Amino acid sequence: MKSPIQTYLEALHKELSSERGGQLASYIPELARVDAEQFGICLVTMDGVAYCVGDTGASFTIQSISKAFVYAAALADRGQEYVATKVGVEPSGDAFNSISLHPHTGAPLNPMINAGAIATTSIVAGDTPEAQWRRIEAAMAAFIGHEVSVDEAVCRSESETGHRNRAISWMLKNFNIVEGDPMAKLENYFRQCSILVNCRDLAYMAATLANNGTHPLSRVRTLPSEYVERVLGVMATCGMYDYAGSWLYEVGMPAKSGVGGGIVAVLPGRFGIGVFSPRLDEKGNSVRGIEVCKRLSRDIGLNIFSWTSDPSMALGRIYTASSAPSRRQPGGEARELLKERAHRIKYLSLNGYLAVDGIEYVIRQMLTLAPDTHSFILDMHQVIGISDSAARLLNQARAAFRDDDIAVAFSRIHGRPQISAPLSKTAGAGLGFLSFEDNDLAVEWCENRLLEDRAAMPAVAGRLQDARLFKDLPEGLLQELEQVGIRQMYAAKAPILVSGEKSDGRIFFIQSGQVSVVVPLQDGANQRISTLGPGMVFGEMTLLGATHRSASVFADVDSSCIVFDAADLDRISARDPQFKSTLLANLAKDLADKLRTATQWIAALA
């Protein structure tokens, strides 16, 4: 099954591929020669999973996107205080090649315009321009995750046409912002803009910033964490030049564009995004790239101003019905079948507020589990809410799982509109959702679904010799039990025993049907503790001297029982002492099994 994130990106790419607006960057001759139809989108998670569509392997020059990452290197090398003496952090509101300098100090207003980028290139670590280039190359390689190369043709083209940048460099030299030979430092700037990348590289660079400066695959720390927020802050306010204000308002992601057609966008702690499409608008930003980011922000809630948490925290414990079966106690073949296949029912405990990144993580784990899964139970007890975009993604995944004959059931969302309303609103026509009041009801439904998959089995009446309580009794005693037992029918919903009533010593053996054992709660409600079917016994605690019934028993459906009176059992015991001792031994084994099951439940939920 394909991830809903991948499906969404493929549909978005197909839709926006028809967009033909914008022009290639012609002021650098080499950039005017690229294929204008190339278009790629890549989204990378915090654990390094990449969702890619389109021309994500096509190489292009990074151009101004490099500014953010060289600024990061300058901060790491020189510290914030020193860097602030060379370049400011104020939005200019001007085009990328504007000459925006502080009127008194001559420092560029921010590192995202050309003047500021030339300044930061000139102050990275290194005693010579050559050593500084090696530092820039190493820093870019760490963010990308592999060694880098330069498009020498583009670099020459930039150098041959970069007269305005030369003027800016000499002006920076005049104000002592650039020290040493400004032309040698400028050539490093041209080279950094000519580094070759692809869309996937951009997404991993963005994801490294989103991951607090650590590359999600290599686990290499590229930037001290105290500087990550500085870089993201400048990207948010200055990264899209004179479109930055509208970008932050409409999209809400720190981002940086380049005239090569790339855009990187960062969702701190959530995603890194790379987009490549070389046609540019009048401000020098990729037309398709901007629209992709707008749609991602709108459709799946990728906005720094939307509340979220660590995506991996959305998923707590995963366990199976082998360790936490329903409280139903089936008999015979059904019991053996469930014992064999219960591991195919998976519980996933979800937590917190569920945003898109958290649900993406949950779905990814479900996809991993799917080959050996018959049903998923999503326990929402610890969930405080779910966004519409996350609910839509989850519903898309449920539909895909359904096509693969895997059921997805929700547990414990009853009376919680902050969860049920988004799920209902985004379910789509004909796609309701299964919801159960507790895990026990949910897993019983899943167990029934497992049982339905076997060859149809005729309903078999329970036999005394199959009951755990009567195991190992001689044939003669079993026949005597049959003779003294009284057949009793109970209509669906009828009470059979009532909690707290005085025990009359009767023991019940179920021949057909199903009953539920429930205990009263302090708030007046009842909690089911077991469901029993043919071949099972209830009321047996009277053998241990219980004077009052500890639970109520109701018939779930029309049911038939054999009822044994205490006086009849005492007469059999008086004639054959082995009878009573066998019953008590079987009862002790049954209680021990129930205790083990309860311990498994506790361990599963711990």
C-alpha positions as CSV (number, residue, x, y, z in Angstrom):
1,M,0.0,0.0,0.0
2,K,1.3,3.5,-0.9
3,S,1.6,6.2,1.8
4,P,-1.2,8.8,1.7
5,I,1.6,11.5,1.8
6,Q,3.1,10.0,-1.4
7,T,-0.3,9.8,-3.0
8,Y,-1.0,13.4,-2.1
9,L,2.4,14.6,-3.5
10,E,1.9,12.7,-6.7
11,A,-1.6,14.3,-7.2
12,L,-0.2,17.8,-6.4
13,H,2.7,17.3,-8.8
14,K,0.3,16.2,-11.6
15,E,-2.0,19.1,-11.0
16,L,0.7,21.8,-10.9
17,S,2.7,20.4,-13.9
18,S,0.3,22.3,-16.2
19,E,1.4,25.6,-14.6
20,R,3.4,27.4,-17.3
21,G,3.8,30.8,-15.7
22,G,7.1,32.5,-15.1
23,Q,10.4,32.8,-17.0
24,L,13.9,31.3,-16.8
25,A,16.6,33.4,-15.2
26,S,18.2,35.0,-18.3
27,Y,20.6,37.4,-16.7
28,I,23.0,34.5,-16.1
29,P,23.3,32.9,-19.6
30,E,23.8,29.4,-18.4
31,L,20.6,29.4,-16.4
32,A,18.6,30.2,-19.5
33,R,19.6,26.9,-21.0
34,V,18.0,24.6,-18.5
35,D,14.9,22.5,-19.2
36,A,12.0,24.7,-18.1
37,E,9.6,21.7,-17.7
38,Q,11.6,20.0,-14.9
39,F,9.6,19.8,-11.7
40,G,10.3,17.9,-8.5
41,I,8.9,17.8,-4.9
42,C,10.5,16.1,-2.0
43,L,9.4,16.0,1.7
44,V,11.7,14.5,4.4
45,T,10.7,13.5,7.9
46,M,12.7,13.9,11.0
47,D,13.8,10.3,10.9
48,G,15.1,10.6,7.4
49,V,12.2,9.2,5.3
50,A,11.9,10.9,1.9
51,Y,8.7,11.3,-0.1
52,C,9.8,12.2,-3.7
53,V,7.8,12.9,-6.8
54,G,8.9,14.2,-10.2
55,D,12.4,15.3,-11.3
56,T,13.9,15.0,-7.8
57,G,17.2,13.6,-9.1
58,A,17.7,16.3,-11.7
59,S,20.8,18.5,-10.9
60,F,20.7,22.3,-10.9
61,T,22.7,25.0,-9.2
62,I,21.8,26.0,-5.7
63,Q,22.2,29.7,-6.2
64,S,20.9,31.9,-3.4
65,I,19.7,29.0,-1.3
66,S,23.3,28.6,-0.3
67,K,23.1,32.0,1.5
68,A,21.2,30.5,4.5
69,F,23.7,27.6,4.9
70,V,26.9,29.7,4.5
71,Y,25.4,32.2,7.1
72,A,25.0,29.1,9.4
73,A,28.7,28.3,8.8
74,A,29.7,31.9,9.6
75,L,27.7,31.8,12.9
76,A,29.3,28.5,13.9
77,D,32.8,29.8,13.0
78,R,32.7,33.3,14.3
79,G,29.8,33.5,16.8
80,Q,26.7,35.6,16.8
81,E,28.3,38.8,18.2
82,Y,31.0,39.0,15.6
83,V,28.8,38.1,12.6
84,A,26.4,40.9,13.8
85,T,29.1,43.5,13.2
86,K,29.3,42.4,9.6
87,V,25.7,41.8,8.6
88,G,22.3,42.6,10.2
89,V,19.1,40.6,10.4
90,E,16.5,43.3,9.4
91,P,14.2,42.6,6.4
92,S,15.0,44.9,3.6
93,G,11.8,44.6,1.6
94,D,14.0,44.9,-1.5
95,A,15.0,42.7,-4.4
96,F,17.8,40.0,-3.9
97,N,20.4,42.2,-5.7
98,S,19.6,45.4,-3.9
99,I,22.4,47.4,-2.3
100,S,20.8,47.6,1.2
101,L,23.4,48.8,3.7
102,H,23.1,50.3,7.1
103,P,23.5,54.1,6.7
104,H,26.1,54.4,9.5
105,T,28.0,51.1,9.6
106,G,27.7,50.1,6.0
107,A,26.7,46.6,7.0
108,P,24.2,44.8,4.8
109,L,20.7,44.7,6.3
110,N,20.5,40.8,6.2
111,P,22.4,37.8,4.9
112,M,19.8,36.8,2.4
113,I,20.4,39.6,0.0
114,N,23.5,39.5,-2.2
115,A,25.3,42.1,-0.2
116,G,24.8,40.2,3.1
117,A,25.7,36.9,1.5
118,I,29.0,38.2,0.1
119,A,29.8,39.5,3.6
120,T,29.1,36.2,5.3
121,T,31.1,34.3,2.6
122,S,34.0,36.5,3.5
123,I,34.0,35.7,7.2
124,V,33.8,31.9,7.4
125,A,36.8,30.2,8.9
126,G,40.0,30.2,6.9
127,D,43.2,32.3,6.6
128,T,43.0,32.4,2.9
129,P,40.2,32.5,0.3
130,E,41.2,28.9,-0.7
131,A,40.9,27.7,3.0
132,Q,37.5,29.6,3.3
133,W,36.3,27.8,0.2
134,R,37.2,24.4,1.7
135,R,35.2,25.4,4.8
136,I,32.2,26.4,2.7
137,E,32.4,23.2,0.6
138,A,32.6,21.1,3.8
139,A,29.7,22.9,5.4
140,M,27.4,22.5,2.4
141,A,28.4,18.8,2.1
142,A,27.4,18.2,5.8
143,F,24.0,19.8,5.3
144,I,23.4,17.8,2.0
145,G,24.8,14.6,3.4
146,H,27.3,13.9,0.6
147,E,30.3,15.5,-1.1
148,V,29.5,18.4,-3.4
149,S,30.6,19.5,-6.9
150,V,30.5,22.9,-8.7
151,D,29.0,23.6,-12.2
152,E,32.1,25.3,-13.6
153,A,30.2,26.7,-16.6
154,V,27.6,28.4,-14.4
155,C,30.3,29.7,-12.1
156,R,32.2,31.3,-15.1
157,S,28.9,32.7,-16.4
158,E,28.2,34.2,-13.0
159,S,31.6,35.7,-12.7
160,E,31.6,37.1,-16.2
161,T,28.2,38.9,-15.7
162,G,28.5,39.7,-12.0
163,H,29.4,43.4,-12.4
164,R,26.8,44.6,-9.9
165,N,28.1,42.1,-7.3
166,R,31.6,43.4,-7.9
167,A,30.4,46.9,-7.1
168,I,28.7,45.6,-4.0
169,S,32.0,43.9,-2.9
170,W,34.1,47.1,-3.3
171,M,31.5,49.0,-1.4
172,L,31.7,46.4,1.5
173,K,35.5,46.7,1.3
174,N,35.1,50.5,1.7
175,F,33.2,50.0,5.0
176,N,35.6,47.4,6.2
177,I,32.9,44.7,6.1
178,V,35.0,42.6,3.7
179,E,38.7,42.4,4.6
180,G,41.5,41.5,2.3
181,D,41.0,41.1,-1.5
182,P,37.2,41.5,-2.1
183,M,37.4,39.9,-5.5
184,A,38.9,36.7,-4.2
185,K,36.1,36.6,-1.6
186,L,33.5,37.3,-4.3
187,E,34.7,34.4,-6.4
188,N,34.0,32.1,-3.5
189,Y,30.4,33.5,-3.5
190,F,30.1,32.7,-7.2
191,R,31.3,29.2,-6.5
192,Q,28.9,28.5,-3.6
193,C,26.0,29.7,-5.8
194,S,27.2,27.2,-8.5
195,I,27.2,24.1,-6.3
196,L,25.1,21.3,-7.9
197,V,22.2,19.9,-6.0
198,N,18.9,18.1,-6.7
199,C,15.5,18.4,-5.1
200,R,16.2,15.6,-2.7
201,D,19.4,17.3,-1.5
202,L,17.4,20.5,-0.8
203,A,14.8,18.5,1.3
204,Y,17.6,16.9,3.4
205,M,19.2,20.3,3.9
206,A,15.9,21.7,5.1
207,A,15.3,18.6,7.3
208,T,18.7,19.1,8.9
209,L,17.6,22.6,10.0
210,A,14.2,21.2,11.0
211,N,16.0,18.5,13.1
212,N,17.8,21.2,15.2
213,G,21.0,21.1,13.1
214,T,21.5,17.3,12.9
215,H,21.3,15.5,9.5
216,P,18.4,13.0,9.8
217,L,20.4,10.2,8.0
218,S,24.0,10.8,8.7
219,R,23.3,12.0,12.3
220,V,26.1,14.5,11.8
221,R,25.6,17.8,13.7
222,T,26.1,20.5,11.1
223,L,25.3,23.5,13.3
224,P,25.2,24.2,17.1
225,S,21.6,24.2,18.2
226,E,21.8,27.7,19.6
227,Y,22.3,29.0,16.0
228,V,19.6,27.0,14.3
229,E,16.9,29.3,15.5
230,R,18.9,32.3,14.3
231,V,19.2,30.9,10.8
232,L,15.5,30.0,10.7
233,G,14.5,33.4,12.0
234,V,16.4,35.2,9.2
235,M,15.0,32.7,6.6
236,A,11.4,33.4,7.9
237,T,11.7,37.2,7.6
238,C,14.2,37.7,4.7
239,G,14.5,34.4,2.8
240,M,12.0,35.3,0.1
241,Y,13.2,38.8,-0.5
242,D,10.5,41.4,-1.2
243,Y,7.9,38.6,-1.1
244,A,8.9,37.5,2.5
245,G,6.0,39.2,4.3
246,S,3.4,37.7,2.1
247,W,5.1,34.3,2.2
248,L,5.2,34.2,6.0
249,Y,1.5,35.3,6.1
250,E,0.3,32.9,3.4
251,V,2.6,29.9,3.9
252,G,4.1,30.2,7.4
253,M,7.4,28.4,6.9
254,P,11.0,29.6,7.1
255,A,12.2,29.3,3.5
256,K,14.9,30.3,1.0
257,S,14.6,30.5,-2.8
258,G,17.2,30.5,-5.5
259,V,17.1,31.7,-9.1
260,G,18.1,28.2,-10.2
261,G,14.5,27.3,-9.5
262,G,14.9,25.7,-6.0
263,I,13.1,26.4,-2.8
264,V,13.8,25.0,0.6
265,A,11.2,25.3,3.4
266,V,11.5,24.2,7.0
267,L,8.9,23.0,9.5
268,P,11.0,22.9,12.7
269,G,10.8,19.5,14.4
270,R,8.5,18.2,11.6
271,F,9.6,18.3,7.9
272,G,12.1,19.5,5.5
273,I,10.8,20.4,2.0
274,G,12.6,20.8,-1.3
275,V,11.0,22.0,-4.5
276,F,12.5,22.5,-7.9
277,S,11.0,24.2,-11.0
278,P,13.1,26.7,-12.9
279,R,10.5,29.1,-14.1
280,L,10.6,32.2,-11.9
281,D,8.2,35.0,-11.1
282,E,9.2,38.7,-11.2
283,K,10.7,38.5,-7.7
284,G,13.0,35.6,-8.6
285,N,11.1,32.8,-6.9
286,S,10.0,29.5,-8.5
287,V,6.3,29.9,-9.6
288,R,5.5,26.2,-9.1
289,G,7.6,26.1,-6.0
290,I,5.6,28.8,-4.3
291,E,2.3,27.2,-5.2
292,V,3.5,23.8,-3.9
293,C,4.4,25.3,-0.5
294,K,1.1,27.2,-0.4
295,R,-0.8,24.0,-1.0
296,L,1.3,22.0,1.5
297,S,0.6,24.7,4.1
298,R,-3.1,24.8,3.4
299,D,-3.9,21.1,2.6
300,I,-1.9,19.3,5.3
301,G,-1.4,22.0,7.9
302,L,2.3,22.7,7.4
303,N,2.7,26.0,9.1
304,I,5.0,27.0,12.0
305,F,2.1,28.9,13.6
306,S,0.0,25.7,13.9
307,W,0.5,23.8,17.2
308,T,2.2,20.4,17.1
309,S,4.6,18.2,19.0
310,D,7.3,15.6,18.3
311,P,5.7,13.4,15.6
312,S,7.1,10.2,17.2
313,M,5.3,11.1,20.4
314,A,2.0,10.6,18.6
315,L,2.4,6.8,18.8
316,G,2.9,5.1,22.2
317,R,2.8,1.4,22.8
318,I,2.1,-1.2,20.1
319,Y,0.9,-4.6,21.2
320,T,-1.3,-7.4,19.9
321,A,-4.4,-9.3,20.9
322,S,-2.1,-12.2,21.9
323,S,-1.2,-10.3,25.0
324,A,-4.5,-8.4,25.3
325,P,-7.4,-10.5,24.1
326,S,-11.0,-9.7,24.6
327,R,-12.6,-10.7,27.9
328,R,-14.8,-13.2,25.9
329,Q,-13.9,-16.8,26.6
330,P,-14.7,-18.8,23.5
331,G,-14.6,-22.5,23.6
332,G,-13.3,-25.3,21.5
333,E,-12.1,-24.6,18.0
334,A,-12.7,-20.9,18.2
335,R,-10.4,-20.6,21.2
336,E,-7.6,-22.4,19.4
337,L,-8.0,-20.4,16.3
338,L,-7.8,-17.1,18.2
339,K,-4.8,-18.3,20.1
340,E,-3.1,-19.0,16.8
341,R,-4.0,-15.8,15.0
342,A,-4.6,-13.2,17.7
343,H,-1.2,-11.6,16.9
344,R,-2.7,-10.3,13.7
345,I,-4.8,-7.9,15.7
346,K,-2.6,-4.8,16.5
347,Y,-3.3,-2.2,19.1
348,L,-1.7,1.3,18.5
349,S,-1.9,3.7,21.5
350,L,-2.0,7.3,20.1
351,N,-1.1,10.3,22.2
352,G,-1.4,14.1,22.4
353,Y,-2.7,16.4,19.6
354,L,-2.5,14.7,16.3
355,A,-1.1,16.9,13.4
356,V,-0.1,15.8,10.0
357,D,3.5,14.8,10.9
358,G,2.3,12.7,13.8
359,I,-0.3,10.9,11.7
360,E,2.3,10.4,8.9
361,Y,4.5,8.7,11.5
362,V,1.6,6.5,12.7
363,I,0.6,5.5,9.2
364,R,4.2,4.6,8.4
365,Q,4.3,2.3,11.3
366,M,1.0,0.8,10.3
367,L,2.4,0.2,6.8
368,T,5.3,-1.7,8.3
369,L,3.0,-3.8,10.4
370,A,0.4,-4.4,7.6
371,P,1.8,-7.6,6.0
372,D,1.0,-9.5,9.2
373,T,-2.1,-7.6,10.3
374,H,-5.8,-8.4,10.0
375,S,-7.1,-5.5,12.0
376,F,-5.8,-2.3,13.6
377,I,-7.2,-0.8,16.8
378,L,-6.3,2.8,17.3
379,D,-6.7,3.5,21.0
380,M,-7.4,7.3,21.3
381,H,-7.7,7.4,25.0
382,Q,-4.7,9.7,25.4
383,V,-5.5,11.9,22.3
384,I,-6.6,15.4,23.0
385,G,-7.5,16.3,19.4
386,I,-6.8,15.9,15.7
387,S,-6.4,18.5,13.0
388,D,-8.7,18.3,9.9
389,S,-5.7,17.7,7.6
390,A,-4.4,14.9,9.9
391,A,-7.9,13.4,10.0
392,R,-8.1,13.5,6.2
393,L,-4.7,11.8,5.9
394,L,-5.8,9.1,8.3
395,N,-9.1,8.5,6.5
396,Q,-7.2,8.1,3.2
397,A,-5.0,5.5,4.8
398,R,-8.0,3.7,6.3
399,A,-9.6,3.5,2.8
400,A,-6.4,2.0,1.4
401,F,-6.1,-0.5,4.2
402,R,-9.7,-1.4,3.6
403,D,-8.9,-2.2,0.0
404,D,-6.3,-4.6,1.3
405,D,-8.9,-6.2,3.6
406,I,-7.3,-4.7,6.8
407,A,-9.8,-3.1,9.1
408,V,-9.1,0.0,11.2
409,A,-11.2,0.5,14.3
410,F,-11.2,3.5,16.8
411,S,-11.5,3.0,20.5
412,R,-12.5,5.4,23.2
413,I,-13.6,8.5,21.2
414,H,-17.2,8.3,22.3
415,G,-18.4,11.7,23.4
416,R,-15.2,13.5,22.2
417,P,-16.1,15.7,19.3
418,Q,-12.6,17.1,19.1
419,I,-11.7,13.7,17.6
420,S,-14.9,12.4,16.1
421,A,-15.9,15.6,14.3
422,P,-12.7,16.0,12.2
423,L,-12.8,12.3,11.4
424,S,-16.5,12.5,10.3
425,K,-15.9,15.7,8.3
426,T,-13.0,14.3,6.3
427,A,-14.2,10.7,5.8
428,G,-15.6,11.2,2.4
429,A,-18.7,9.7,0.9
430,G,-19.4,6.1,1.8
431,L,-16.5,5.9,4.3
432,G,-17.8,5.9,7.9
433,F,-15.6,4.7,10.7
434,L,-15.7,2.0,13.3
435,S,-15.8,3.4,16.8
436,F,-16.0,1.4,20.1
437,E,-16.4,2.6,23.6
438,D,-13.5,0.6,24.9
439,N,-10.7,-1.6,23.8
440,D,-12.5,-4.8,24.9
441,L,-15.4,-4.2,22.6
442,A,-13.0,-3.2,19.8
443,V,-10.9,-6.3,20.1
444,E,-13.9,-8.6,20.3
445,W,-15.2,-7.2,17.0
446,C,-11.7,-7.8,15.5
447,E,-11.7,-11.4,16.9
448,N,-15.1,-12.0,15.3
449,R,-13.7,-10.8,12.1
450,L,-10.8,-13.2,12.4
451,L,-13.3,-16.1,13.1
452,E,-15.4,-15.1,10.1
453,D,-12.4,-15.7,7.8
454,R,-12.3,-19.4,8.6
455,A,-14.4,-21.9,6.7
456,A,-18.0,-21.6,7.9
457,M,-18.4,-23.7,11.0
458,P,-21.8,-24.8,12.2
459,A,-22.7,-23.7,15.7
460,V,-21.9,-26.5,18.0
461,A,-23.6,-26.9,21.4
462,G,-21.3,-26.9,24.4
463,R,-20.5,-30.3,25.9
464,L,-19.9,-30.8,29.6
465,Q,-16.6,-32.6,28.9
466,D,-15.2,-29.5,27.1
467,A,-15.8,-27.3,30.1
468,R,-12.6,-26.5,32.1
469,L,-14.5,-27.0,35.4
470,F,-15.5,-30.5,34.5
471,K,-12.2,-31.6,32.8
472,D,-10.9,-35.1,33.7
473,L,-14.2,-36.2,35.3
474,P,-14.9,-39.9,34.7
475,E,-17.6,-40.7,32.1
476,G,-20.0,-41.9,34.8
477,L,-19.8,-38.7,36.8
478,L,-20.4,-36.7,33.6
479,Q,-23.5,-38.7,32.9
480,E,-24.7,-38.1,36.4
481,L,-24.2,-34.4,36.0
482,E,-26.2,-34.5,32.8
483,Q,-29.1,-36.1,34.6
484,V,-29.3,-33.7,37.6
485,G,-28.8,-30.5,35.5
486,I,-31.9,-28.5,34.5
487,R,-32.2,-27.0,31.0
488,Q,-33.0,-23.3,31.2
489,M,-33.6,-20.8,28.4
490,Y,-32.8,-17.1,28.7
491,A,-34.0,-14.4,26.3
492,A,-31.6,-11.8,24.9
493,K,-30.9,-9.0,27.5
494,A,-32.5,-11.1,30.3
495,P,-30.6,-11.0,33.6
496,I,-29.4,-14.3,34.9
497,L,-27.5,-13.3,38.0
498,V,-27.5,-10.0,39.8
499,S,-24.4,-8.6,41.6
500,G,-24.7,-8.5,45.3
501,E,-27.6,-10.9,45.6
502,K,-27.3,-13.8,48.0
503,S,-25.9,-16.9,46.3
504,D,-28.2,-19.9,46.0
505,G,-25.3,-22.1,45.1
506,R,-26.3,-22.7,41.4
507,I,-23.7,-23.2,38.7
508,F,-24.4,-22.5,35.1
509,F,-23.1,-24.3,32.0
510,I,-23.7,-22.6,28.6
511,Q,-25.0,-24.9,25.9
512,S,-25.7,-22.3,23.3
513,G,-25.7,-18.5,22.9
514,Q,-23.6,-15.9,24.7
515,V,-23.7,-14.1,28.1
516,S,-21.8,-11.1,29.5
517,V,-20.4,-10.9,33.0
518,V,-20.4,-7.3,34.3
519,V,-19.6,-5.5,37.5
520,P,-21.1,-2.3,38.8
521,L,-19.0,0.9,38.9
522,Q,-19.2,3.7,41.4
523,D,-20.8,6.1,38.9
524,G,-23.7,3.7,38.4
525,A,-22.5,2.3,35.1
526,N,-21.4,-1.3,34.5
527,Q,-18.1,-2.6,33.2
528,R,-18.0,-5.9,31.3
529,I,-15.3,-8.2,32.6
530,S,-16.0,-11.2,30.4
531,T,-18.1,-12.6,27.6
532,L,-18.8,-16.4,27.7
533,G,-20.0,-18.7,25.0
534,P,-20.9,-22.4,24.6
535,G,-18.9,-24.8,26.8
536,M,-18.2,-22.1,29.4
537,V,-19.3,-22.1,33.1
538,F,-20.2,-19.2,35.4
539,G,-21.4,-19.0,39.0
540,E,-18.6,-21.4,40.0
541,M,-17.2,-19.2,42.8
542,T,-19.9,-20.6,45.0
543,L,-17.7,-23.7,45.2
544,L,-15.2,-21.6,47.2
545,G,-17.8,-20.6,49.7
546,A,-18.9,-17.2,48.2
547,T,-22.1,-16.2,49.9
548,H,-23.1,-13.4,47.5
549,R,-22.8,-13.0,43.7
550,S,-19.8,-10.8,42.8
551,A,-21.0,-9.9,39.3
552,S,-24.1,-9.7,37.2
553,V,-24.7,-11.9,34.2
554,F,-26.9,-11.0,31.2
555,A,-27.8,-13.0,28.1
556,D,-26.4,-11.2,25.1
557,V,-28.5,-13.3,22.7
558,D,-31.1,-16.1,23.3
559,S,-29.1,-18.6,25.3
560,S,-29.5,-22.0,26.7
561,C,-27.9,-23.2,30.0
562,I,-27.7,-26.3,32.1
563,V,-28.2,-25.2,35.7
564,F,-26.7,-27.3,38.5
565,D,-28.1,-27.0,42.0
566,A,-25.6,-26.9,44.9
567,A,-27.6,-29.7,46.7
568,D,-27.2,-32.0,43.7
569,L,-23.5,-31.4,43.5
570,D,-23.1,-32.0,47.3
571,R,-24.9,-35.4,46.9
572,I,-22.5,-36.4,44.1
573,S,-19.5,-35.4,46.2
574,A,-20.8,-37.3,49.2
575,R,-20.8,-40.5,47.1
576,D,-17.5,-39.8,45.3
577,P,-15.1,-37.5,47.1
578,Q,-13.0,-37.3,43.9
579,F,-15.7,-35.3,42.3
580,K,-15.4,-32.2,44.6
581,S,-11.6,-32.4,44.6
582,T,-11.5,-32.5,40.8
583,L,-13.8,-29.5,40.5
584,L,-11.7,-27.5,43.0
585,A,-8.4,-28.4,41.2
586,N,-9.9,-27.4,37.8
587,L,-11.2,-24.1,39.3
588,A,-7.8,-23.3,40.7
589,K,-6.2,-23.9,37.3
590,D,-8.8,-21.7,35.7
591,L,-8.2,-18.9,38.2
592,A,-4.5,-19.1,37.6
593,D,-5.0,-18.8,33.8
594,K,-7.2,-15.8,34.3
595,L,-4.6,-14.2,36.6
596,R,-1.9,-14.8,33.9
597,T,-4.2,-13.2,31.3
598,A,-4.7,-10.2,33.6
599,T,-1.0,-9.9,34.1
600,Q,-0.5,-9.9,30.3
601,W,-3.0,-7.1,29.9
602,I,-1.2,-5.1,32.6
603,A,2.1,-5.7,30.9
604,A,0.7,-4.7,27.5
605,L,-0.6,-1.4,28.8
606,A,2.3,-0.6,31.1
